[in-house]
Amino acid sequence: MMNNQSASPSSKPNSNRIAFKHFNQGVQIDPDYPKRTWRLLKTAIREIHRQNSSVLSFEELYRNAYNMVLHKYGEILYNKLKKMVDKHLKSVASNVASSVDEYFLVELNKSWIDHKTSMLMIRDILMYMDKTFLEKNKVPTVFEMGLHLFRDNIARSSQIKDRLLKTLLSMVQKERAGEVIDRILIKNITQMLIDLGVNSKTVYVEDFEKPLLSTTSSFYQGESQAFITTCSCPDYMKKVEICLKEELERVSHYLDSSSEVKLKEVCERQLITNHMKTLIEMENSGLISMLKDDKVEDLKRMYNLFNRVSDGLNTMKNVISEYVREIGRDIVSDEEKAKEEGTYFQSLLDLKDKYDRLLLQAFNNDKQFIHSIHQAFEYFINLNPKSPEFISLFIDEKLKKGLKGVSDEEIDVILDKILTLFRFIQEKDVFEKYYKQHLAKRLLLGRSVSDDAERTMIAKLKTECGYQFTSKLEGMFTDMKLSVDTMTGFRNRLQETKKTLPIDLNVHVLTTGFWPTQNTANCILPREILQCCETFKSYYLSNHNGRLLLWQTNMGTAEIKANFPSKTHELQVSSYQMVILVHFNDSEKLTFKEITDLTGIPQQDLKRNLQALTNPKNKILEKESQTKTIEESDVFSFNQKFKSKLFRVKVMAVVQKETNVEASETRQKVDEDRKHQIEASIVRVMKARKTMEHSNLVSEVMKQLQSRFIPNPIIVKKRIESLIEREYLERSKQDRKIYNYMA
């Protein structure tokens, strides 16, 4: 609009420029102009409030308002408008306040909608004032001024404010009690409170949200107390889930989204945080009961609920960890299970399977839960010093017969499960000692279920512990392969020389460094066998000059034919048992002392093999005494009455339990090996660092060796002293706590 200015073309022809001239220069404004214009605008605003705006010319009204502002009457216009709207809203407030209860919110909502519509129309008329006068004078816009007036005259009036809050809270409570309420109406009222904050949510927060949170807290405090006294833990949690879901729906339907976090915090504090300990410890239905009975769904529900609150999962995790430790302690300290190594380890494996399943299905594979359970397993497995031996025995059992008929994929799964428990063992070097012994027996006696399974296990151990851990185990397999080639060459030589042996001899040549250390027993071999051994020895040394062969008769096996009156049988026996039985070809009866003198077998091994030969299951020899054990006074004879349905009879060796002396010897060997490993680690570190402080050196050595065993710092210190004595290291002259490497 350009009421007071005009534009005309320039006097120059074809010019594109426009010149402006003011028409009002020197014009005098009518003193009654502002009053007259305001009367016109006032009448229009009154019609708008009466919802009769269709009779108005908004273009004319805008032009009049524009001229008032242009002629510096903006302040008058603004103040008169404010006074008029204020008066109007006071009248509206009276109408709202006088409405009956069921129509109170309806009337308030209608008044709010009408007011917004009116103010939008008034704003359009006074748009020029909004853009110029109000911005310049830093006062609220026309619409914002209308919001402030509605807030002060209606929403926060003494007649309406408390009644509005009470009504809103009452409707929320009715809905919690199961009644149906007008959610759309509530949504409109809460949105009104938000809008009345004018670019903030102060009115909504102060007038409604804070009281709502307070009443919600009180409500759920009472509800939770009622639930906790009448419900089991799972039932309580189900009710909590319903309550939380309903409150979340409440937010989405008629509360502001900013209330969600606050409302959740209030509900979760009253329903979960305040009752965590009670729920966990609830008799017959709490956390421990759920773990005992594998209540996966209930555990998952508890995890999800406790995950909502601060320290919830930590509280739950600690209880689970302590319970697992308790169960594990019972297993590793159970003497009956300890006597049956397979049962002992299978119980641990079953426990691990159970908690792996719970971690996946109930605890979402939560890392802190996984770590906590792993710590629990590491704790109780290492309580029993025999755990490394028992794990090796369990693997031995599986690789001998436990995996027969199992697919490669299933074997892989079983070995992986075993390996998960192996990781918790701190004394892996002790495990290595036993594993080497058990593997040696499996290989030499041909008891492995398959070479592939054996190599798979070694590959897994190699991945877990490194090449050094399995190098000797792999060397054992290499020896077995070379022994096959050696025996092929030996038999070819016999054919070439047309030499025959009295028995079919099969020899395994073992490298001393790879195989378990054995004390060579001075067993007196029969003449025929000794002849075969000398023939093989001559052949082997002719191909491998400078080597030394020592016969390990205690590790051999034999197949012999035994002629009984009823039937001839082929007996599968150990080399010691074969040596014993051969002497009954020449004697009907032999005393224990006579057998000892004839065979030269150490007494402990002799007793064990005689016990196997006199076992009622396969009684090859008769014993005059009725005692179960072998005594030095016993007399033995060949059992002429022996009968068996089988042609090939396998005489089972009596399993020798590790004695305290043998256990002590094994420990001594381990300790001796550890000394060398600790010293090697110290030298490696010092060679790289040249100079190092004592505590840092000890820490670094322990870190390097922890994959095999946890070294004692006192032992590490002793090995450092030993290296100083042997001039590998020296103490710094400036500081005795600092060591220098001596090249």
C-alpha positions, 0 to 999 in steps of 0.5 A: 500500500502507498497511501502517502506516496505516489510514483510517476514516470520521469520526464526523460523519454524511455527512462526506466527510473521511478521518482517518489514524491511524498503527498503528506509534506506540509499536511496537518493530521486531524487531532481526532484521527486516532480516536476515530480510527480506534473506534473503528478498530474497537468495533471490529475487534468486538465483532471478532470476539462475538464471532461475527467477523464475516461482516468486516472488511479486513483490508480496510481495517488493516489500512487504518491500523497501518496508518495509525502506526505510520503516524506514530500512534502505535503505542496508543493502539497497542495499549488500547488493544491490550486493555480491551482483550483483558476486559473481554477475557475477564468476562470469559473467565467468569463464564468458564468458572461458572460451568458445571463440573462435567462441562468445565473442561469443555467450556475452557477448551471452547474459550481457548479455541475461540480466543486463539481464533480471535487473536489470529484475526486481530494479529492479521489486522495489526500485522504492520504494528507487529513488524515495526512498532513491537519489534522496535519497542521490545514488547510481546507480539499481538498474539503473544500478548493475547496468550499472556492475558489468557494465562493470567485472566483464565488459566491462572485465575483464582477461580480456575487454576486449582479447579483445572489442576484437580480436574486434570489429575482426577481424569488421569486417576480415573483412567488408571482405575480403568475408566474411559476418559476424553483423551482428545479433550485432555490433549487440547488442555495440556497443549493449551498450557504448553502454548501459554508458556510462549516459547517455553513449557513453564506453565505446563511444567509448573501448573500441571506436570510437577503436580502430576509427577507428585501424585503419580509417585504417591499413587505407585508407591501405594500400588507397589506396596499392595503388589509386593505383599500379594504377588510372587516376583514374576507376577509383580514384574508382569504388573509393573510392565503393564503399569509402565506401558500404560504410562507410556501410552498416556504420554503419547495420547495427551501429555507432552513428549518432554514428560516421558522421561520424568514420568518414567523415572518416577514410576520406575523408582516407585515400582522397581528401584524401591523394591529391587532387593525385596524382589531379588530375595523373594522366597520361592520366586526371587532371582535365585529361585528363577536361576534354579528352575531355569525361568528364562522368561522371568529372568529376561523380564527382570533383566529388562525391568532392572535395566531401566533403573540406575544400578539395577543390572549391577545389583542383579549381576552381583547376586547371580555371580555370587550364586554361581560361585556358590554352586561352583564351590559345591562342585569342585569341593564335592569329594564324590565328584572329585573321585569321578573325574568325568562327573566332576568336569561334566558338572562344570560343563553343564553349569557353563552350558546353563549360564551360556544359555541364560546369557543369550536368552535372558540377559541379552549377552550383556558384556558385564554379565558375561564378564561376571560369570567368567570371573565366577568360573575362574574363581571356583575352578582354580579352588581345586588344584586338581582341575588341570588334571581333571580337564585333561582326563575328561578330554582323554575320555572323550578322545578315547571313546566319548566321541565315537560316532559323532560328526566332525561338526559336533566334535568341534562344538564339544571341544570348543565347550571344553576349551571355554573351561580350559581358559579359566585354568590358571595353571595351564602348564600343569594341564600341559604335563597331564595332557602330554601323559594322556596323549602319549597313552592314547597314541601308543595304545591306539586308543584315540577315537580319531587322529583328526579329533586329536589334531583338532584339539591340538590346533585349538590349544595352539590357537589358545596358548601359542606354538610353544605350548603345543610344539611337543604335542605336535612332535609326538604325532611326528614321532608316530608317523616316523615310527610307521616309516621306520617299521616299514623299512625294518620289515623290508630289511627282514625280507631282503635278508630273509630273516624271520623273527619269533614274534611280530614286533612293532616298535615306536621310536620316541624322541625323549624331549617330546614325550613324558619323562619315564623312568626306564624300568629294568624289566627282564624280557623273555629270550625271544623278545630280547632277540627281536629287540636286538635285531631292531636295535641293530637295524635302527642304529645302522641308519641313525648312527650315534643315537641311543635307544632305551626300551620303555617296556612299561609303555608297551602292549602285547597279543599272546595266545593262551591255550586253556583246556576249554578253548584257545584265546588271544589275550590283549595285555600290557608288556608287563602282563605278557612278561608275567604270563610267559613264566607260567609256561614253565611253572604251575605256581609262582609266589609274588617274590619269584615273579618279582625276581623273574621279571624285574618289574618294579613292585608297584607296577607288578602289583597293579598288573597282577591285580588286572590278571586276577580280576574276576571279570577276566581271571587269567591267574588264580590267587590263593588268598581271597584278599582284593589287594595283592600282597607280597605273600600271595601265590599265583597259578594259571587259571585252567578253568578260565572261560570266555565267549570271546576269542580275543580277550582284553585284559583291562589295566587297573587304573592307577590313582595318582599317589601323593608321592607322584603328585608331589613329583609332578608338582616338582617338575612343574616348579622346576620348569617354571623356574626356567620359564621365569628366568627366560622371561626376565632375560627377554624383558631385560634384553629389550629394556636394558634397564628396569625398576624392580616392580616394573620388571616383576609386573612385565614378567607376570604379564608375559607368563599369565597365559601359562601360569600366574607366577608368585612375585616372591619366586620371580624375585628369587629368579632375579637374584639367581640371574644376578649371581650368574651375572646376567643382571646387575643392580644399579650402583645409584639405586638398588631397585633398578637392574641393568642387563649385562650383555 
